[in-house]
Amino acid sequence: MKTPHFSETKALRFALAPLLVYILALATLEFGGLGFKGIVETLHPQTNTFTELSPTLLIMNHARVTWLCAVLIFASLAIAVMSASVLIMRSALSSQGFISFLLAGTGLSVIGLAQLWASTTPDSNLGLIFRITQAGLRNSANFTDTDLASITTLVTLVNVLAAIAPIFVMLAGCSLLTIPTNSETTDPRRFLRRRMTQLKALTDLGSALLVAGALHMLVWLRWPIAFTEDAAMQKAFGEWALSVTLYCGTTYSLMIAAFYIPCSWALSKNAETSLQRALPDWSESELADWLDKYGFSSAPIRQLPQIIAALAPMLAGPIGSAISSLGNKAG
């Protein structure tokens, strides 16, 4: 029998998530660096002279800090999404089914990591996306070998999480389409509502993750702009970075649509069949009203939040670029 003290202290587990975010932020700060050392070393001797402070160093570190913010957001979301996906699979599946899904996720993750490793070859266009910025950082001569190694490690971490996290989201969505054999389905209404709520929450989490991924790519690709004062080059490089981000964002949006539409359709069909079997006295209008009320309808107005979620990654690049341009003009 659980004591009241045990029940009360269980509530402490809700402090775990913000603590993990804080620890991750500290690790990113200490490992990635915010350019403080270079600023202090440059600023300190200049404060005692009449030499005008150069904005170049601050501009470069502005780009660095912005990128680290994108890393922190993406890493936090990736960990949260994978954790939520595992919890959903655990609640939706039997013990054996849960193990089978985890094995499938492990296998697909190995394939994803193998593809990521293959992108390190010189002829890989995917690898070139990241090597262009790395080459710009190296050629700028503003980063030590330790800085470059830390940056490479962090961007590799982002790529690894990007290869793994979407896999668990897809598997969690698949788990929501399974039909339990226990007595819970005698009156399936509560069960079906929970499944649709979980599917939409999973879609929203996946969309947030992919938006963060698109924004990280935009910030990463725009970083070399800080190393040139040529306005024409800055504009051309910024437009190229936006086009690459738009391509990736479009891919992400199509992935969300390819995930949500079939899952939602299958879950709606399962709901209709289960309700007709469990509640044979319901008329067709009662059944349609219930399905519409709890999000099983295919009407566009009812699916508007998920439509926005699907389009969000595609729009992340242009919106992020517009905000960045406003900031540059304001400066």
N, C-alpha and C positions, 0 to 999 in steps of 0.2 A: 504493500500500500504506500502510495506516495505521500510524503509529509507536506504540510502547507509551505514549509520553508523551501522544499525542493521545487514546488510549483511556482513560488515567487522568484527564486533565483533563475528559473528557466527563462524569464523575461530578459535576462542579461544578454542572451544570444543576439538580440536585436542591435546591440552595440557593436557586434562583430563587423558588419558591413562597412559602416563609416570608419572604423579603425583600420580596416584593410585598405580603404581608399587613401587614408592619411599616410599609412606606411608606404603604399605604392607611390604617392606623391613625393615623399621624402627620398625614396630610393631613386626615383627619376631625377629629382633635383641634384642629389649628390653624385649620381652616376653620369647623368647627361650634362650637368653643369649649365648655368645660366649666363656664363660669360662674365661673372662678377670679378674674377681674378684679373682678367685683362683690363676691365674698366678701372679697377682700383689702381693697378700698376701704371696705367696711362694717366689717370686723373690726378693722382696724388702729386706727382712732380709738377704738373701743369697748374695746379691751383696756387702755387707759390711764384708763378711767373706771369708775364704779360702775354704769353702765347695763347692764341685763340683756340678753344677746344674744337677738335674735329668731330663732326657727327658720324663719320664713317664707322667707327667702332660700335657706336650705339645702334646704328642702323643694322649692322650685321648681327648684333646680339638680340635686337628686336626680332629678327627672323628666326634666330635660334630658339628664343623663349616661346615664340608662337608655335614652332614645330613641337617643342616639348609639351606644350599644352595639348596639342592634337594627339601626341603619343599617349599622354595620361588619360585623356577622354576615351580614346579607342581601347586601350588596354583595360580600363575599368569596365567599359561596356561589354567587351568580349568575355571577361571573366564572369560578369553578372549574367550574360545571356547563356553561356555554357552551363552555369550553375542552375539557372531556371529551367533549361532544357532537360538536364539530368533529373531534376525534381519532378518535372511533368512526366517524364518517361517512367519514373519510379512509381508515381501515383496511378498511372494509366495501365501499367503492364503487370503481369504476374512476375514472380521472381525469375523463372526461366526465360520469359520473354524479355525482361529487363537485361539479363545477361546477354541474350542474343543481340539485342539492340546495341549494347555497349561494345560487343565484339565487332558488329558491323561498323560502328562509329570508329573503332580503332583501326580497322582495315581501310576504311575510306580516308582516315587521317593520314595513314602511312602513304597512301597514293597521293594525297594532296601535298605532303612534305616532299615526296619524291619529285613531283612536278615543280615544286619550289626550288629544289636542289638543281633540277635540270635548267631552270631559268638563269643559273649562274654561268652558263656557257656563253662564250662571246657572241654567238649568233642569235641569242634569245632576245626578242623585242621586249618581252616582259622584264627581263633583267636589265635591259638598257634604260628602262624608265628610272630605275633606282641608281644605276651606275652613272648616269649623266650628272645628277646632283652630287654624288660622291666625288666625281672627278672635279666638279666645280669647287667643292670645299677644299679638296687637296691642292688644286692649282692656285687657290687664293692665297696660300701661304699664311693664313690667319689662324690655322688650327695646328695644335701639336699632334704628334702621333697618338698620344693618349686620348685626346679629344676625338680624333677620327675613329679610333677603335671603339670608343664609347658610343659614338653616333651609329657606327655600323652595327653594333650589338643591339641597340634599341630599335633600329629600323628592321633588323632581322627578327626581333621579338614581335614587332607589329605584323610582319609578313607571316610568321608562324601562326599567330593567333587568327589572322585573316584566312589562313588555309584550313584551320580546324573548326572555328566557332560556327560558321554557316552549316557545317555538316551536322552538328548536334541540333541545330534549329530544325533542319529538315527531318531528322529522325524523330524529334519530339513531336512534330506535326503528324508524322506517320503513326506514332503511338496513339494519338487522339482518335484515330479512325478504327481502332480495335474495339471489338464488342466483348465486354466482360460476360462471364457465364454465371456470376453470382446472383443472389436475389435482389440486388440493387436495381435491376432493370425491370422489376415487376411493374412499377410506375416510373417510366424512364424520364419524366420531365425534368426533374432536378439534375439528373445525370447528364442529360443532353444540354441543358443550359450551361452547366459547368464546362463541358467539353467545348462548346462554341466560344465561351468567354476565354478559355485557355488558348484556343486557336487564334483569336483576335489579339490577345495579349502577346502571344508568341510572334505574330506578324509585326506588331508595333515594335517589339524589342529588336527583331531582326532588321526592321527598317532603320531604327535608331543606330544600330551597329553599322550598317552599310552607309548611312549618312556620315557617320564619324569616319569611316574608311575613305569615303570620297573626299571629305574635307582634309584629312591627313595627306592624301595624295596631292591635293592642290597646294597645300602649304609646303610640302616636301619639294614639289617641282618648281615652285616659285622662289625657293631659297636662293638660288644663284643670282636672282635679280639684284640682291643686295650687294653683289660684287662688281656691278657695272654702273657707271653714271651716264651711259649713253641712253638717252630717252627712247630712241628708236629700237634699240636692242631690248630695253626693258619691256616695251610694248609688244614686240614680236615674241619674246620669251613668255610673257604673261599670257598671250593669246594661245601659244602652243600648249602651255600648261593647262589652260582652261579646256582646250579641245581634247586632250588626253583624259582629263577628269570627267568631261562630259561623256566620253565613250565608256569609261568605267562605270559612271553613274547610270547610264542607260542600261548597261549590262546588269547592274545591281537591281534596277527597277524591274527589268524583265524576269530576273530570278525571283523577286518577291511575288510578282504576278503569277509566275509558273508554280510557285509554292502555294499561294493562298487560294487561287481560283479552283484548282482541282480538289484540294482538301475541303474547302467550304462546300463545294458541290456534293462531294461524297458524304460529308457529315450531314448535309441537308437531306439527302436521300435516305441515309440511315435513320435520321430523326423521323421522317415521314413514315417509313416502314414500321419503325418501332412504335410510334404513336397509334398507327392504324391497328396494330396487333394488340397493344395493351389497352387501348381505349376505343373499342369498336363502336361505342354509342355516339362518338363524336361525328358531327356532320362535316362535310368538306369545308364549309365556311369557317367552322370552329377550328378545324385543323390548320387552315390557311392563316387565320388570325393569330393563332399561337405561334406558328412558324415565323410570321412577320414580326410579331412583338419581340421575340427573343433573338432576332438577328439571323434567322435562317433564310430570309427572303433574298432573292437575287436582284431586287429592284435597286437601281443605281443610287437613289437617295439614301437607302438603308445601308449601303456599302460605302458611303462617302468617306468615312474615316480610313477605311482600308485602301480606297483609291488614292487618298492623299499619302498614305504610308508607302504605297507602291511608287508614287511619283517622286517622293522626297529625295531619294539618292540621285536621281537624274537632275533635279533642280538644285542640289547642294552646291555643285561647282559654280554655275552662273551666279547664284545668290552670294556665295562666299567671295567670288571674284568682285562682284559689285560692291560689297561691303569693304573689301580691301582697297578698291579704287577710290571709294569715298574717303577712306582714311588717308590715302596718299594725297588726295586733293586738299583735304583739310589741313594736312601737314604742310 
